[in-house]
């Protein structure tokens, strides 16, 4: 996710607790969705879709933080 911000992501994960929480939650949802799609964890298509939307919202929030931090670092 966001390879162009790899270094900034590493920095923010240690310096910004909100970013770190959002990043961890995004990764947890990603794994949960993969498990559901692989039928490791039972789920309905609606449950999977709901989690995907939540994950996308988190990704959007992370991107806003990254863009803001990127601009302020310039």
PQR file of N, CA, C, O and H, with PARSE charges and radii, in Angstrom:
ATOM      1  N   UNK A   1       0.843  -1.180   0.000 -0.4000 1.5000
ATOM      2  CA  UNK A   1       0.000   0.000   0.000 -0.0000 2.0000
ATOM      3  C   UNK A   1       0.887   1.242   0.000  0.5500 1.7000
ATOM      4  O   UNK A   1       1.748   1.402   0.865 -0.5500 1.4000
ATOM      5  N   UNK A   2       0.670   2.102  -0.963 -0.4000 1.5000
ATOM      6  CA  UNK A   2       1.382   3.364  -1.102 -0.0000 2.0000
ATOM      7  C   UNK A   2       2.910   3.211  -1.095  0.5500 1.7000
ATOM      8  O   UNK A   2       3.577   3.758  -0.217 -0.5500 1.4000
ATOM      9  H   UNK A   2      -0.029   1.972  -1.665  0.4000 1.0000
ATOM     10  N   UNK A   3       3.462   2.479  -2.052 -0.4000 1.5000
ATOM     11  CA  UNK A   3       4.919   2.281  -2.067 -0.0000 2.0000
ATOM     12  C   UNK A   3       5.699   3.585  -2.168  0.5500 1.7000
ATOM     13  O   UNK A   3       6.843   3.659  -1.720 -0.5500 1.4000
ATOM     14  H   UNK A   3       2.919   2.034  -2.765  0.4000 1.0000
ATOM     15  N   UNK A   4       5.089   4.616  -2.753 -0.4000 1.5000
ATOM     16  CA  UNK A   4       5.786   5.894  -2.871 -0.0000 2.0000
ATOM     17  C   UNK A   4       5.975   6.587  -1.524  0.5500 1.7000
ATOM     18  O   UNK A   4       6.754   7.534  -1.412 -0.5500 1.4000
ATOM     19  H   UNK A   4       4.159   4.556  -3.117  0.4000 1.0000
ATOM     20  N   UNK A   5       5.259   6.114  -0.502 -0.4000 1.5000
ATOM     21  CA  UNK A   5       5.362   6.686   0.842 -0.0000 2.0000
ATOM     22  C   UNK A   5       6.000   5.720   1.841  0.5500 1.7000
ATOM     23  O   UNK A   5       5.825   5.876   3.050 -0.5500 1.4000
ATOM     24  H   UNK A   5       4.626   5.345  -0.593  0.4000 1.0000
ATOM     25  N   UNK A   6       6.729   4.739   1.353 -0.4000 1.5000
ATOM     26  CA  UNK A   6       7.265   3.686   2.225 -0.0000 2.0000
ATOM     27  C   UNK A   6       8.026   4.252   3.433  0.5500 1.7000
ATOM     28  O   UNK A   6       7.776   3.848   4.569 -0.5500 1.4000
ATOM     29  H   UNK A   6       6.872   4.613   0.371  0.4000 1.0000
ATOM     30  N   UNK A   7       8.942   5.175   3.188 -0.4000 1.5000
ATOM     31  CA  UNK A   7       9.733   5.735   4.289 -0.0000 2.0000
ATOM     32  C   UNK A   7       8.864   6.554   5.245  0.5500 1.7000
ATOM     33  O   UNK A   7       9.012   6.471   6.464 -0.5500 1.4000
ATOM     34  H   UNK A   7       9.144   5.503   2.265  0.4000 1.0000
ATOM     35  N   UNK A   8       7.960   7.340   4.674 -0.4000 1.5000
ATOM     36  CA  UNK A   8       7.079   8.159   5.504 -0.0000 2.0000
ATOM     37  C   UNK A   8       6.149   7.285   6.341  0.5500 1.7000
ATOM     38  O   UNK A   8       5.863   7.609   7.494 -0.5500 1.4000
ATOM     39  H   UNK A   8       7.839   7.408   3.684  0.4000 1.0000
ATOM     40  N   UNK A   9       5.680   6.190   5.771 -0.4000 1.5000
ATOM     41  CA  UNK A   9       4.829   5.259   6.525 -0.0000 2.0000
ATOM     42  C   UNK A   9       5.589   4.712   7.730  0.5500 1.7000
ATOM     43  O   UNK A   9       5.049   4.664   8.835 -0.5500 1.4000
ATOM     44  H   UNK A   9       5.912   5.927   4.835  0.4000 1.0000
ATOM     45  N   UNK A  10       6.824   4.305   7.526 -0.4000 1.5000
ATOM     46  CA  UNK A  10       7.634   3.790   8.639 -0.0000 2.0000
ATOM     47  C   UNK A  10       7.790   4.843   9.725  0.5500 1.7000
ATOM     48  O   UNK A  10       7.697   4.544  10.916 -0.5500 1.4000
ATOM     49  H   UNK A  10       7.264   4.344   6.629  0.4000 1.0000
ATOM     50  N   UNK A  11       8.026   6.064   9.304 -0.4000 1.5000
ATOM     51  CA  UNK A  11       8.196   7.158  10.261 -0.0000 2.0000
ATOM     52  C   UNK A  11       6.904   7.427  11.022  0.5500 1.7000
ATOM     53  O   UNK A  11       6.915   7.536  12.248 -0.5500 1.4000
ATOM     54  H   UNK A  11       8.102   6.307   8.337  0.4000 1.0000
ATOM     55  N   UNK A  12       5.796   7.534  10.303 -0.4000 1.5000
ATOM     56  CA  UNK A  12       4.521   7.850  10.946 -0.0000 2.0000
ATOM     57  C   UNK A  12       4.033   6.731  11.860  0.5500 1.7000
ATOM     58  O   UNK A  12       3.370   6.996  12.863 -0.5500 1.4000
ATOM     59  H   UNK A  12       5.787   7.446   9.307  0.4000 1.0000
ATOM     60  N   UNK A  13       4.355   5.484  11.521 -0.4000 1.5000
ATOM     61  CA  UNK A  13       3.943   4.369  12.386 -0.0000 2.0000
ATOM     62  C   UNK A  13       4.570   4.483  13.769  0.5500 1.7000
ATOM     63  O   UNK A  13       3.992   4.010  14.748 -0.5500 1.4000
ATOM     64  H   UNK A  13       4.893   5.269  10.706  0.4000 1.0000
ATOM     65  N   UNK A  14       5.732   5.097  13.864 -0.4000 1.5000
ATOM     66  CA  UNK A  14       6.374   5.247  15.170 -0.0000 2.0000
ATOM     67  C   UNK A  14       6.079   6.597  15.822  0.5500 1.7000
ATOM     68  O   UNK A  14       6.130   6.715  17.046 -0.5500 1.4000
ATOM     69  H   UNK A  14       6.201   5.481  13.069  0.4000 1.0000
ATOM     70  N   UNK A  15       5.769   7.620  15.013 -0.4000 1.5000
ATOM     71  CA  UNK A  15       5.623   8.970  15.559 -0.0000 2.0000
ATOM     72  C   UNK A  15       4.179   9.445  15.698  0.5500 1.7000
ATOM     73  O   UNK A  15       3.917  10.398  16.432 -0.5500 1.4000
ATOM     74  H   UNK A  15       5.727   7.523  14.018  0.4000 1.0000
ATOM     75  N   UNK A  16       3.237   8.800  15.008 -0.4000 1.5000
ATOM     76  CA  UNK A  16       1.847   9.257  14.988 -0.0000 2.0000
ATOM     77  C   UNK A  16       0.940   8.108  15.419  0.5500 1.7000
ATOM     78  O   UNK A  16       0.705   7.172  14.654 -0.5500 1.4000
ATOM     79  H   UNK A  16       3.450   8.026  14.412  0.4000 1.0000
ATOM     80  N   UNK A  17       0.436   8.186  16.642 -0.4000 1.5000
ATOM     81  CA  UNK A  17      -0.350   7.075  17.182 -0.0000 2.0000
ATOM     82  C   UNK A  17      -1.650   6.865  16.399  0.5500 1.7000
ATOM     83  O   UNK A  17      -2.084   5.725  16.231 -0.5500 1.4000
ATOM     84  H   UNK A  17       0.627   8.946  17.263  0.4000 1.0000
ATOM     85  N   UNK A  18      -2.275   7.938  15.919 -0.4000 1.5000
ATOM     86  CA  UNK A  18      -3.503   7.793  15.133 -0.0000 2.0000
ATOM     87  C   UNK A  18      -3.207   7.072  13.817  0.5500 1.7000
ATOM     88  O   UNK A  18      -3.938   6.163  13.425 -0.5500 1.4000
ATOM     89  H   UNK A  18      -1.923   8.864  16.055  0.4000 1.0000
ATOM     90  N   UNK A  19      -2.139   7.480  13.142 -0.4000 1.5000
ATOM     91  CA  UNK A  19      -1.763   6.825  11.898 -0.0000 2.0000
ATOM     92  C   UNK A  19      -1.472   5.344  12.150  0.5500 1.7000
ATOM     93  O   UNK A  19      -1.902   4.479  11.386 -0.5500 1.4000
ATOM     94  H   UNK A  19      -1.545   8.219  13.460  0.4000 1.0000
ATOM     95  N   UNK A  20      -0.756   5.070  13.206 -0.4000 1.5000
ATOM     96  CA  UNK A  20      -0.393   3.696  13.538 -0.0000 2.0000
ATOM     97  C   UNK A  20      -1.633   2.841  13.787  0.5500 1.7000
ATOM     98  O   UNK A  20      -1.709   1.704  13.321 -0.5500 1.4000
ATOM     99  H   UNK A  20      -0.407   5.773  13.826  0.4000 1.0000
ATOM    100  N   UNK A  21      -2.604   3.384  14.522 -0.4000 1.5000
ATOM    101  CA  UNK A  21      -3.858   2.653  14.784 -0.0000 2.0000
ATOM    102  C   UNK A  21      -4.620   2.387  13.488  0.5500 1.7000
ATOM    103  O   UNK A  21      -5.096   1.276  13.258 -0.5500 1.4000
ATOM    104  H   UNK A  21      -2.542   4.307  14.901  0.4000 1.0000
ATOM    105  N   UNK A  22      -4.732   3.418  12.639 -0.4000 1.5000
ATOM    106  CA  UNK A  22      -5.444   3.251  11.373 -0.0000 2.0000
ATOM    107  C   UNK A  22      -4.740   2.228  10.484  0.5500 1.7000
ATOM    108  O   UNK A  22      -5.388   1.393   9.854 -0.5500 1.4000
ATOM    109  H   UNK A  22      -4.345   4.321  12.826  0.4000 1.0000
ATOM    110  N   UNK A  23      -3.421   2.299  10.440 -0.4000 1.5000
ATOM    111  CA  UNK A  23      -2.632   1.389   9.613 -0.0000 2.0000
ATOM    112  C   UNK A  23      -2.819  -0.055  10.085  0.5500 1.7000
ATOM    113  O   UNK A  23      -3.031  -0.959   9.276 -0.5500 1.4000
ATOM    114  H   UNK A  23      -2.895   2.978  10.952  0.4000 1.0000
ATOM    115  N   UNK A  24      -2.738  -0.260  11.393 -0.4000 1.5000
ATOM    116  CA  UNK A  24      -2.919  -1.610  11.947 -0.0000 2.0000
ATOM    117  C   UNK A  24      -4.328  -2.131  11.693  0.5500 1.7000
ATOM    118  O   UNK A  24      -4.506  -3.301  11.356 -0.5500 1.4000
ATOM    119  H   UNK A  24      -2.566   0.474  12.050  0.4000 1.0000
ATOM    120  N   UNK A  25      -5.326  -1.273  11.853 -0.4000 1.5000
ATOM    121  CA  UNK A  25      -6.717  -1.680  11.613 -0.0000 2.0000
ATOM    122  C   UNK A  25      -6.913  -2.043  10.139  0.5500 1.7000
ATOM    123  O   UNK A  25      -7.607  -3.010   9.824 -0.5500 1.4000
ATOM    124  H   UNK A  25      -5.182  -0.322  12.127  0.4000 1.0000
ATOM    125  N   UNK A  26      -6.305  -1.272   9.239 -0.4000 1.5000
ATOM    126  CA  UNK A  26      -6.392  -1.563   7.805 -0.0000 2.0000
ATOM    127  C   UNK A  26      -5.811  -2.947   7.525  0.5500 1.7000
ATOM    128  O   UNK A  26      -6.412  -3.739   6.798 -0.5500 1.4000
ATOM    129  H   UNK A  26      -5.741  -0.487   9.494  0.4000 1.0000
ATOM    130  N   UNK A  27      -4.652  -3.238   8.096 -0.4000 1.5000
ATOM    131  CA  UNK A  27      -4.016  -4.541   7.880 -0.0000 2.0000
ATOM    132  C   UNK A  27      -4.840  -5.680   8.479  0.5500 1.7000
ATOM    133  O   UNK A  27      -4.930  -6.760   7.895 -0.5500 1.4000
ATOM    134  H   UNK A  27      -4.164  -2.596   8.686  0.4000 1.0000
ATOM    135  N   UNK A  28      -5.440  -5.436   9.643 -0.4000 1.5000
ATOM    136  CA  UNK A  28      -6.301  -6.456  10.253 -0.0000 2.0000
ATOM    137  C   UNK A  28      -7.507  -6.752   9.359  0.5500 1.7000
ATOM    138  O   UNK A  28      -7.856  -7.913   9.144 -0.5500 1.4000
ATOM    139  H   UNK A  28      -5.367  -4.559  10.117  0.4000 1.0000
ATOM    140  N   UNK A  29      -8.131  -5.709   8.849 -0.4000 1.5000
ATOM    141  CA  UNK A  29      -9.276  -5.898   7.955 -0.0000 2.0000
ATOM    142  C   UNK A  29      -8.858  -6.624   6.687  0.5500 1.7000
ATOM    143  O   UNK A  29      -9.582  -7.495   6.203 -0.5500 1.4000
ATOM    144  H   UNK A  29      -7.848  -4.767   9.024  0.4000 1.0000
ATOM    145  N   UNK A  30      -7.707  -6.277   6.149 -0.4000 1.5000
ATOM    146  CA  UNK A  30      -7.208  -6.936   4.948 -0.0000 2.0000
ATOM    147  C   UNK A  30      -7.080  -8.442   5.167  0.5500 1.7000
ATOM    148  O   UNK A  30      -7.505  -9.237   4.328 -0.5500 1.4000
ATOM    149  H   UNK A  30      -7.119  -5.570   6.542  0.4000 1.0000
ATOM    150  N   UNK A  31      -6.501  -8.821   6.282 -0.4000 1.5000
ATOM    151  CA  UNK A  31      -6.336 -10.249   6.581 -0.0000 2.0000
ATOM    152  C   UNK A  31      -7.685 -10.924   6.818  0.5500 1.7000
ATOM    153  O   UNK A  31      -7.917 -12.050   6.380 -0.5500 1.4000
ATOM    154  H   UNK A  31      -6.156  -8.176   6.963  0.4000 1.0000
ATOM    155  N   UNK A  32      -8.558 -10.222   7.513 -0.4000 1.5000
ATOM    156  CA  UNK A  32      -9.893 -10.770   7.790 -0.0000 2.0000
ATOM    157  C   UNK A  32     -10.642 -11.011   6.469  0.5500 1.7000
ATOM    158  O   UNK A  32     -11.276 -12.052   6.296 -0.5500 1.4000
ATOM    159  H   UNK A  32      -8.369  -9.307   7.869  0.4000 1.0000
ATOM    160  N   UNK A  33     -10.568 -10.068   5.558 -0.4000 1.5000
ATOM    161  CA  UNK A  33     -11.235 -10.201   4.261 -0.0000 2.0000
ATOM    162  C   UNK A  33     -10.632 -11.364   3.470  0.5500 1.7000
ATOM    163  O   UNK A  33     -11.364 -12.151   2.869 -0.5500 1.4000
ATOM    164  H   UNK A  33     -10.053  -9.222   5.698  0.4000 1.0000
ATOM    165  N   UNK A  34      -9.314 -11.473   3.468 -0.4000 1.5000
ATOM    166  CA  UNK A  34      -8.662 -12.585   2.761 -0.0000 2.0000
ATOM    167  C   UNK A  34      -9.122 -13.922   3.317  0.5500 1.7000
ATOM    168  O   UNK A  34      -9.383 -14.857   2.560 -0.5500 1.4000
ATOM    169  H   UNK A  34      -8.719 -10.834   3.956  0.4000 1.0000
ATOM    170  N   UNK A  35      -9.222 -14.017   4.644 -0.4000 1.5000
ATOM    171  CA  UNK A  35      -9.674 -15.261   5.266 -0.0000 2.0000
ATOM    172  C   UNK A  35     -11.113 -15.582   4.884  0.5500 1.7000
ATOM    173  O   UNK A  35     -11.459 -16.743   4.664 -0.5500 1.4000
ATOM    174  H   UNK A  35      -9.010 -13.257   5.259  0.4000 1.0000
ATOM    175  N   UNK A  36     -11.946 -14.558   4.807 -0.4000 1.5000
ATOM    176  CA  UNK A  36     -13.347 -14.767   4.430 -0.0000 2.0000
ATOM    177  C   UNK A  36     -13.456 -15.193   2.971  0.5500 1.7000
ATOM    178  O   UNK A  36     -14.216 -16.103   2.638 -0.5500 1.4000
ATOM    179  H   UNK A  36     -11.666 -13.615   4.986  0.4000 1.0000
ATOM    180  N   UNK A  37     -12.700 -14.540   2.112 -0.4000 1.5000
ATOM    181  CA  UNK A  37     -12.752 -14.876   0.686 -0.0000 2.0000
ATOM    182  C   UNK A  37     -12.182 -16.264   0.403  0.5500 1.7000
ATOM    183  O   UNK A  37     -12.579 -16.919  -0.560 -0.5500 1.4000
ATOM    184  H   UNK A  37     -12.083 -13.801   2.382  0.4000 1.0000
ATOM    185  N   UNK A  38     -11.255 -16.706   1.240 -0.4000 1.5000
ATOM    186  CA  UNK A  38     -10.670 -18.042   1.086 -0.0000 2.0000
ATOM    187  C   UNK A  38     -11.491 -19.105   1.825  0.5500 1.7000
ATOM    188  O   UNK A  38     -11.116 -20.276   1.866 -0.5500 1.4000
ATOM    189  H   UNK A  38     -10.932 -16.174   2.023  0.4000 1.0000
ATOM    190  N   UNK A  39     -12.603 -18.682   2.399 -0.4000 1.5000
ATOM    191  CA  UNK A  39     -13.515 -19.576   3.132 -0.0000 2.0000
ATOM    192  C   UNK A  39     -12.857 -20.186   4.370  0.5500 1.7000
ATOM    193  O   UNK A  39     -13.268 -21.247   4.839 -0.5500 1.4000
ATOM    194  H   UNK A  39     -12.908 -17.730   2.365  0.4000 1.0000
ATOM    195  N   UNK A  40     -11.840 -19.514   4.890 -0.4000 1.5000
ATOM    196  CA  UNK A  40     -11.231 -19.930   6.158 -0.0000 2.0000
ATOM    197  C   UNK A  40     -12.128 -19.477   7.306  0.5500 1.7000
ATOM    198  O   UNK A  40     -12.310 -20.185   8.297 -0.5500 1.4000
ATOM    199  H   UNK A  40     -11.506 -18.652   4.508  0.4000 1.0000
ATOM    200  N   UNK A  41     -12.681 -18.277   7.143 -0.4000 1.5000
ATOM    201  CA  UNK A  41     -13.624 -17.717   8.101 -0.0000 2.0000
ATOM    202  C   UNK A  41     -14.971 -17.584   7.396  0.5500 1.7000
ATOM    203  O   UNK A  41     -15.044 -16.997   6.317 -0.5500 1.4000
ATOM    204  H   UNK A  41     -12.533 -17.702   6.339  0.4000 1.0000
ATOM    205  N   UNK A  42     -16.033 -18.117   7.986 -0.4000 1.5000
ATOM    206  CA  UNK A  42     -17.335 -18.013   7.321 -0.0000 2.0000
ATOM    207  C   UNK A  42     -17.826 -16.559   7.275  0.5500 1.7000
ATOM    208  O   UNK A  42     -17.675 -15.801   8.233 -0.5500 1.4000
ATOM    209  H   UNK A  42     -15.974 -18.594   8.862  0.4000 1.0000
ATOM    210  N   UNK A  43     -18.423 -16.194   6.123 -0.4000 1.5000
ATOM    211  CA  UNK A  43     -18.966 -14.846   5.977 -0.0000 2.0000
ATOM    212  C   UNK A  43     -19.897 -14.806   4.781  0.5500 1.7000
ATOM    213  O   UNK A  43     -19.757 -15.575   3.830 -0.5500 1.4000
ATOM    214  H   UNK A  43     -18.546 -16.809   5.344  0.4000 1.0000
ATOM    215  N   UNK A  44     -20.844 -13.896   4.854 -0.4000 1.5000
ATOM    216  CA  UNK A  44     -21.736 -13.679   3.714 -0.0000 2.0000
ATOM    217  C   UNK A  44     -21.085 -12.646   2.789  0.5500 1.7000
ATOM    218  O   UNK A  44     -20.209 -11.892   3.214 -0.5500 1.4000
ATOM    219  H   UNK A  44     -20.957 -13.271   5.626  0.4000 1.0000
ATOM    220  N   UNK A  45     -21.512 -12.617   1.539 -0.4000 1.5000
ATOM    221  CA  UNK A  45     -20.988 -11.589   0.626 -0.0000 2.0000
ATOM    222  C   UNK A  45     -21.213 -10.165   1.152  0.5500 1.7000
ATOM    223  O   UNK A  45     -20.379  -9.285   0.940 -0.5500 1.4000
ATOM    224  H   UNK A  45     -22.223 -13.230   1.194  0.4000 1.0000
ATOM    225  N   UNK A  46     -22.325  -9.946   1.829 -0.4000 1.5000
ATOM    226  CA  UNK A  46     -22.609  -8.624   2.389 -0.0000 2.0000
ATOM    227  C   UNK A  46     -21.599  -8.266   3.485  0.5500 1.7000
ATOM    228  O   UNK A  46     -21.138  -7.127   3.555 -0.5500 1.4000
ATOM    229  H   UNK A  46     -23.003 -10.660   2.001  0.4000 1.0000
ATOM    230  N   UNK A  47     -21.260  -9.223   4.325 -0.4000 1.5000
ATOM    231  CA  UNK A  47     -20.267  -8.972   5.376 -0.0000 2.0000
ATOM    232  C   UNK A  47     -18.909  -8.617   4.762  0.5500 1.7000
ATOM    233  O   UNK A  47     -18.226  -7.707   5.231 -0.5500 1.4000
ATOM    234  H   UNK A  47     -21.635 -10.149   4.268  0.4000 1.0000
ATOM    235  N   UNK A  48     -18.534  -9.333   3.727 -0.4000 1.5000
ATOM    236  CA  UNK A  48     -17.263  -9.064   3.055 -0.0000 2.0000
ATOM    237  C   UNK A  48     -17.284  -7.674   2.428  0.5500 1.7000
ATOM    238  O   UNK A  48     -16.320  -6.917   2.543 -0.5500 1.4000
ATOM    239  H   UNK A  48     -19.089 -10.073   3.346  0.4000 1.0000
ATOM    240  N   UNK A  49     -18.379  -7.349   1.771 -0.4000 1.5000
ATOM    241  CA  UNK A  49     -18.506  -6.037   1.133 -0.0000 2.0000
ATOM    242  C   UNK A  49     -18.421  -4.911   2.167  0.5500 1.7000
ATOM    243  O   UNK A  49     -17.779  -3.889   1.929 -0.5500 1.4000
ATOM    244  H   UNK A  49     -19.163  -7.963   1.678  0.4000 1.0000
ATOM    245  N   UNK A  50     -19.063  -5.104   3.296 -0.4000 1.5000
ATOM    246  CA  UNK A  50     -19.038  -4.103   4.363 -0.0000 2.0000
ATOM    247  C   UNK A  50     -17.617  -3.883   4.862  0.5500 1.7000
ATOM    248  O   UNK A  50     -17.190  -2.744   5.055 -0.5500 1.4000
ATOM    249  H   UNK A  50     -19.585  -5.935   3.489  0.4000 1.0000
ATOM    250  N   UNK A  51     -16.886  -4.973   5.071 -0.4000 1.5000
ATOM    251  CA  UNK A  51     -15.504  -4.847   5.534 -0.0000 2.0000
ATOM    252  C   UNK A  51     -14.617  -4.192   4.482  0.5500 1.7000
ATOM    253  O   UNK A  51     -13.721  -3.419   4.819 -0.5500 1.4000
ATOM    254  H   UNK A  51     -17.233  -5.898   4.914  0.4000 1.0000
ATOM    255  N   UNK A  52     -14.860  -4.495   3.224 -0.4000 1.5000
ATOM    256  CA  UNK A  52     -14.081  -3.871   2.150 -0.0000 2.0000
ATOM    257  C   UNK A  52     -14.307  -2.361   2.113  0.5500 1.7000
ATOM    258  O   UNK A  52     -13.374  -1.595   1.877 -0.5500 1.4000
ATOM    259  H   UNK A  52     -15.588  -5.124   2.950  0.4000 1.0000
ATOM    260  N   UNK A  53     -15.535  -1.943   2.345 -0.4000 1.5000
ATOM    261  CA  UNK A  53     -15.833  -0.506   2.385 -0.0000 2.0000
ATOM    262  C   UNK A  53     -15.152   0.158   3.572  0.5500 1.7000
ATOM    263  O   UNK A  53     -14.631   1.267   3.454 -0.5500 1.4000
ATOM    264  H   UNK A  53     -16.294  -2.566   2.537  0.4000 1.0000
ATOM    265  N   UNK A  54     -15.156  -0.515   4.707 -0.4000 1.5000
ATOM    266  CA  UNK A  54     -14.486   0.019   5.892 -0.0000 2.0000
ATOM    267  C   UNK A  54     -12.977   0.130   5.648  0.5500 1.7000
ATOM    268  O   UNK A  54     -12.344   1.118   6.020 -0.5500 1.4000
ATOM    269  H   UNK A  54     -15.580  -1.416   4.803  0.4000 1.0000
ATOM    270  N   UNK A  55     -12.425  -0.894   5.022 -0.4000 1.5000
ATOM    271  CA  UNK A  55     -10.992  -0.898   4.704 -0.0000 2.0000
ATOM    272  C   UNK A  55     -10.647   0.242   3.746  0.5500 1.7000
ATOM    273  O   UNK A  55      -9.625   0.907   3.915 -0.5500 1.4000
ATOM    274  H   UNK A  55     -12.939  -1.697   4.719  0.4000 1.0000
ATOM    275  N   UNK A  56     -11.483   0.467   2.756 -0.4000 1.5000
ATOM    276  CA  UNK A  56     -11.253   1.548   1.801 -0.0000 2.0000
ATOM    277  C   UNK A  56     -11.321   2.909   2.481  0.5500 1.7000
ATOM    278  O   UNK A  56     -10.546   3.809   2.156 -0.5500 1.4000
ATOM    279  H   UNK A  56     -12.313  -0.073   2.618  0.4000 1.0000
ATOM    280  N   UNK A  57     -12.237   3.060   3.415 -0.4000 1.5000
ATOM    281  CA  UNK A  57     -12.343   4.318   4.161 -0.0000 2.0000
ATOM    282  C   UNK A  57     -11.063   4.556   4.974  0.5500 1.7000
ATOM    283  O   UNK A  57     -10.556   5.677   5.030 -0.5500 1.4000
ATOM    284  H   UNK A  57     -12.867   2.330   3.679  0.4000 1.0000
ATOM    285  N   UNK A  58     -10.555   3.507   5.593 -0.4000 1.5000
ATOM    286  CA  UNK A  58      -9.300   3.629   6.341 -0.0000 2.0000
ATOM    287  C   UNK A  58      -8.151   4.007   5.409  0.5500 1.7000
ATOM    288  O   UNK A  58      -7.313   4.842   5.748 -0.5500 1.4000
ATOM    289  H   UNK A  58     -10.967   2.597   5.547  0.4000 1.0000
ATOM    290  N   UNK A  59      -8.122   3.387   4.238 -0.4000 1.5000
ATOM    291  CA  UNK A  59      -7.064   3.687   3.266 -0.0000 2.0000
ATOM    292  C   UNK A  59      -7.132   5.153   2.857  0.5500 1.7000
ATOM    293  O   UNK A  59      -6.100   5.814   2.739 -0.5500 1.4000
ATOM    294  H   UNK A  59      -8.803   2.709   3.962  0.4000 1.0000
ATOM    295  N   UNK A  60      -8.330   5.658   2.643 -0.4000 1.5000
ATOM    296  CA  UNK A  60      -8.495   7.071   2.303 -0.0000 2.0000
ATOM    297  C   UNK A  60      -7.973   7.972   3.426  0.5500 1.7000
ATOM    298  O   UNK A  60      -7.291   8.962   3.160 -0.5500 1.4000
ATOM    299  H   UNK A  60      -9.168   5.121   2.739  0.4000 1.0000
ATOM    300  N   UNK A  61      -8.290   7.634   4.667 -0.4000 1.5000
ATOM    301  CA  UNK A  61      -7.813   8.420   5.812 -0.0000 2.0000
ATOM    302  C   UNK A  61      -6.287   8.380   5.887  0.5500 1.7000
ATOM    303  O   UNK A  61      -5.643   9.402   6.124 -0.5500 1.4000
ATOM    304  H   UNK A  61      -8.844   6.829   4.882  0.4000 1.0000
ATOM    305  N   UNK A  62      -5.719   7.203   5.685 -0.4000 1.5000
ATOM    306  CA  UNK A  62      -4.260   7.071   5.709 -0.0000 2.0000
ATOM    307  C   UNK A  62      -3.623   7.930   4.616  0.5500 1.7000
ATOM    308  O   UNK A  62      -2.595   8.568   4.844 -0.5500 1.4000
ATOM    309  H   UNK A  62      -6.242   6.372   5.493  0.4000 1.0000
ATOM    310  N   UNK A  63      -4.229   7.945   3.441 -0.4000 1.5000
ATOM    311  CA  UNK A  63      -3.685   8.719   2.331 -0.0000 2.0000
ATOM    312  C   UNK A  63      -3.700  10.216   2.649  0.5500 1.7000
ATOM    313  O   UNK A  63      -2.738  10.924   2.351 -0.5500 1.4000
ATOM    314  H   UNK A  63      -5.064   7.427   3.256  0.4000 1.0000
ATOM    315  N   UNK A  64      -4.779  10.691   3.249 -0.4000 1.5000
ATOM    316  CA  UNK A  64      -4.865  12.104   3.629 -0.0000 2.0000
ATOM    317  C   UNK A  64      -3.741  12.456   4.606  0.5500 1.7000
ATOM    318  O   UNK A  64      -3.098  13.497   4.469 -0.5500 1.4000
ATOM    319  H   UNK A  64      -5.561  10.116   3.491  0.4000 1.0000
ATOM    320  N   UNK A  65      -3.513  11.601   5.575 -0.4000 1.5000
ATOM    321  CA  UNK A  65      -2.433  11.839   6.544 -0.0000 2.0000
ATOM    322  C   UNK A  65      -1.078  11.838   5.842  0.5500 1.7000
ATOM    323  O   UNK A  65      -0.236  12.698   6.100 -0.5500 1.4000
ATOM    324  H   UNK A  65      -4.035  10.756   5.687  0.4000 1.0000
ATOM    325  N   UNK A  66      -0.874  10.867   4.952 -0.4000 1.5000
ATOM    326  CA  UNK A  66       0.395  10.787   4.229 -0.0000 2.0000
ATOM    327  C   UNK A  66       0.631  12.010   3.360  0.5500 1.7000
ATOM    328  O   UNK A  66       1.734  12.556   3.345 -0.5500 1.4000
ATOM    329  H   UNK A  66      -1.558  10.168   4.742  0.4000 1.0000
ATOM    330  N   UNK A  67      -0.392  12.447   2.636 -0.4000 1.5000
ATOM    331  CA  UNK A  67      -0.245  13.633   1.787 -0.0000 2.0000
ATOM    332  C   UNK A  67       0.060  14.863   2.633  0.5500 1.7000
ATOM    333  O   UNK A  67       0.918  15.670   2.272 -0.5500 1.4000
ATOM    334  H   UNK A  67      -1.288  12.003   2.648  0.4000 1.0000
ATOM    335  N   UNK A  68      -0.624  15.007   3.735 -0.4000 1.5000
ATOM    336  CA  UNK A  68      -0.400  16.143   4.620 -0.0000 2.0000
ATOM    337  C   UNK A  68       1.018  16.128   5.189  0.5500 1.7000
ATOM    338  O   UNK A  68       1.694  17.157   5.213 -0.5500 1.4000
ATOM    339  H   UNK A  68      -1.321  14.353   4.028  0.4000 1.0000
ATOM    340  N   UNK A  69       1.458  14.973   5.642 -0.4000 1.5000
ATOM    341  CA  UNK A  69       2.801  14.856   6.207 -0.0000 2.0000
ATOM    342  C   UNK A  69       3.856  15.053   5.132  0.5500 1.7000
ATOM    343  O   UNK A  69       4.927  15.598   5.397 -0.5500 1.4000
ATOM    344  H   UNK A  69       0.909  14.138   5.623  0.4000 1.0000
ATOM    345  N   UNK A  70       3.556  14.616   3.935 -0.4000 1.5000
ATOM    346  CA  UNK A  70       4.483  14.761   2.812 -0.0000 2.0000
ATOM    347  C   UNK A  70       4.673  16.233   2.451  0.5500 1.7000
ATOM    348  O   UNK A  70       5.792  16.679   2.196 -0.5500 1.4000
ATOM    349  H   UNK A  70       2.685  14.173   3.720  0.4000 1.0000
ATOM    350  N   UNK A  71       3.580  16.976   2.433 -0.4000 1.5000
ATOM    351  CA  UNK A  71       3.643  18.408   2.109 -0.0000 2.0000
ATOM    352  C   UNK A  71       4.382  19.170   3.200  0.5500 1.7000
ATOM    353  O   UNK A  71       5.194  20.046   2.900 -0.5500 1.4000
ATOM    354  H   UNK A  71       2.671  16.614   2.640  0.4000 1.0000
ATOM    355  N   UNK A  72       4.116  18.850   4.450 -0.4000 1.5000
ATOM    356  CA  UNK A  72       4.772  19.562   5.557 -0.0000 2.0000
ATOM    357  C   UNK A  72       6.241  19.189   5.674  0.5500 1.7000
ATOM    358  O   UNK A  72       7.017  19.926   6.282 -0.5500 1.4000
ATOM    359  H   UNK A  72       3.457  18.138   4.694  0.4000 1.0000
ATOM    360  N   UNK A  73       6.636  18.054   5.101 -0.4000 1.5000
ATOM    361  CA  UNK A  73       8.051  17.636   5.137 -0.0000 2.0000
ATOM    362  C   UNK A  73       8.864  18.312   4.046  0.5500 1.7000
ATOM    363  O   UNK A  73      10.091  18.365   4.120 -0.5500 1.4000
ATOM    364  H   UNK A  73       6.005  17.455   4.607  0.4000 1.0000
ATOM    365  N   UNK A  74       8.178  18.829   3.034 -0.4000 1.5000
ATOM    366  CA  UNK A  74       8.890  19.504   1.920 -0.0000 2.0000
ATOM    367  C   UNK A  74       9.396  20.864   2.308  0.5500 1.7000
ATOM    368  O   UNK A  74      10.009  21.551   1.491 -0.5500 1.4000
ATOM    369  H   UNK A  74       7.181  18.786   2.973  0.4000 1.0000
TER
END
